[in-house]
Amino acid sequence: MTLFTPIGYLKCERCYHEEQPRQGNLSDSKGYIELLKGHNYEQGLKDLEGFSRIWVIYEFHQNKTWRPLANPPRTDGKGRKGVFATRSPYRPNQIGISCVKLVSIKKNRVYIADSDLLNNTPVFDIKPYIPEYDSFPDAETGWMKNIIEDTYEIEYSEIAREKKDFINSHNIEIEAVIDAQLGHDVFDKTRNKFIKDEKGYVLRFKSWRILFEVKEKRVFIKDILSGYSDFSDKLGNDTQEDLAIHRCFCDMFS
């Protein structure tokens, strides 16, 4: 059996799948693939810079199990699909492929954009995207021909926008989470995107609480709250750095 080893790792600011949209061409995420030194991989990048897009083959490193049936983010309303008929990351072999924008190459770093990869993703290979060979605009798309597209416009209250900007300035992609989770199919009954309590609809991301309401095709973000009432213990997988950001947030918006 052939064993695959990474040629490098993707570095970006997004570490959680909730921060990324369903496909890379819907993402504004940027980052770079840092190739491992000592293997002459830099020489393999010769002549790649003339391409505007590349294929990146990688590992879904946060997934350790697979599911024969998948619940894709876009649906035709007819239930789960076979994993091989979807792009679900929960696959028998955790191998992914994404077509991303090539921004630049500097030494052993390949800078990319329009990426749906997460931070520290192991990369196995890079190939150029060639429209003549890789694009088939007339190809049949199976069940996806009957997708029910349910998109929502997202608006913020003044205080929610201030808080969102503060959180984003601390390298927490809260706006990306909101866009990815509430920008489409808000009331998809097959997913537990949010809860409803005495405050109304609440989307949770790590220790942040996003309060919102829905009117027709508009999601209105009313407020963003910290999940901390005191700071005696960290919540969930928060780090000391997360805790410090929450303290600063609570001091600023108390």
N, C-alpha and C positions, 0 to 999 in steps of 0.2 A: 504494500500500500504506500502510495506517495504521500509524504507529509509536506504540508505547505507552511512556510515561514514568512512572516511579514517582511516587506521591503522598506516599510516605514509606517508612520502613524500620523493621523490627521489631528491637527491642533486648531481648535476654534473655541468660542465662548459658550457654546450650547452643549450641555452635558445630559439633558433629559429629553426623552422622546416627546414629552408634552410641548416642548419649545419649537418643534419642527412641524411644518405642514406636511400634507400627505405625499407630496412629491417635491423634488429638488427645484423644479422650474417655478414653483410657487414660493420658494424660500429666498430671503435676502441675506442668508447666512454666508459669511466669508471665513476663510481660514487658509491653512497651508498644510500640505503633506510634507513632512520632514523625513527624507530618505535616510536610512541607516548608513553611517559612514563605514569605510573599510571594505566595501563590496564593489566599488566602481559603479554604483548605481547612477552617480552624477553623469558619467559618460553616456549612459543609456538615455539621458534626456536630450542629447544632441538632436537638433532639428525639430523638436517637439513644439517649440515656441511659436511656430508659424500656424498652428492650429488654434481655432477659437474655442473648441470644446474637446473634452477628453472623456473616455470611459474610465471609471475607477472601480476596481473589483476589490472587495473588502469583506471583513467579518462583522456580523452583528454581535459584537462582543458583549453586549448586555443581556443577550438571550441564551439560555442554556437548554431550553426545551423546544419542542415543535408541536404543532397542532395540525391534524389532517384537514380540519375545516377552519376557515378564516372568516372574520367579520370585517371586510374592507370598509374604509371610511366613506366611500361613495357606494351607494346601494341602488339596486333596482327594485327593492321592496320584497324580494323573494327569498330572503333568508341567507344563511351562510354559504360560502363557496368553497370548493376544494382548494387547498393551499396552492396547488400548481396552476390554478386559474386566477391567482392574485399575486400581489407583490408584498404579501405579508412578510415581516421579518422573522416569524416563527416557523422556520423551515427545517427539514431533516438535517441538512448541513447549513450552518448559519452563514451562508455566503450571499452577499449583496452586490448589486451592480448599479451604478448611478452615472448619468451623463451630466457633467458639470462644466461650468465655464472656466476656461483657462485664462487667468489674469496675467501671470508673469512667472518666470523661473529665475531664482537667484541661488546659485551654487547648488546645495542639495535640498532646496525648498521649492515646492511647486505650489504657487498661490492660486486659489480657486474661489469661485463664487457660485451662487445658485445651487448650494449643496444641502442635502438633507442628512449628511453624516453627523455623528456626534463626536465630541472631544475624545481623543485617545483611541479612535477607531483604527484597528490594524488594517493596513493596506497591503494587498497581495500583488496587484499589478495595475499598470496604467497603459491605456491604448488610445490612439487618436480616434476621434469621431469623424467619420467620412460620410457626408450626406449621400454621395452616390451609392454607397453600399449599405448604409445604416438606416436610411429613411425610406419608409414604405407608406406614404400617405393614404393609399387606397386599401390598406390591409384591414381585414375584418377584425372587430373588437369583441365578438361574442356577447356575453351578458351585459357588457358595459354600454352597448347601444341603447339600453333601456334605463340608464341611470337617471335617478330623480335628483336633479341639482337643486339644492335648498340653501341658498347663500343669504347672509345677513350683513348689513352695514353696521359697523361698530362706532359708537360715539362715547365721549367721556364727559362727566361733569368736570367743573373746574378743579375741584379738590382731587378727584380721581386722576386727572391728567398730571397734576403736580406730583402726586405720590408715585405714579407710574414712571415719570421722568426721573425722580429721585432713585427709585429701585433700579431702573435701567442704567443709571450713571454708576452704579456699583456692580456692574457686569452681571446682573441678573436679568435674563431676557423675559421679563414679565409681559411686555407687549407682544412678543412672539407667541407666548403661551396663550394669551387672550385671542389673538388672531387665529391660531391653529385650532383652538378648542371651541370657540364661539362664532367663528366666521362662517361656518356652514353646519347644517344638520344639527342645530342646537337641541332639538327635541327627539333625536334618534333614540328610540326605546331600547335598542340593543346595547347601548353604552351608558355607563354611569359617569357622565361628564361633570355633574354638579349635584348638590343637594338643595333641598328647600327647607328653611327653618323660619323662625320668627322674624328674621331679617329679610326674608325673601329668597331669591336664588343666590346660591353661594358656590363659586368655583374655587376649588382648593388647589394650590400649587406649593409643594413643600409646606412651609409654615406661613404662607400668605393666603389671605382670604379676599376674594374678589366678589363684591356685591354687585348684582346687575338685575335689570329687568328687560323684558322683551315686549316690543310693541310692533305688531305686524312683522316686517322684515328688518327690524332695527334692534340691535342690542345696545342698551344704554348702561354703561359702567357707572354706577352710582358712587362707589367708594372702594378703596383697597385698605385692608386692615392687616395688622400683624396678628399672628395666632398666639402671641405671648401675652399673658396677663402679669406674669412676673418672670424673672430670669434665673430662677434657682436651678432649673434643669433645661438641657437642650431638648428640643422636640425632634422626633423622627431621626433623619440622617443629617441634621444640621451640624455644621462645624462651628468652631469658636469664631471664625470669621463671619459666618451667618449670624451668629448671636450678636456680634458687635454691630452689624448692619441693622438688625432689628432694634437694638438699643438706640442707635442714632435716629432711626426712623420714628420711634415712639417719642423721643425727646423733641424732634422737630415738629411732629404733627399731633402732639398731645392735646 
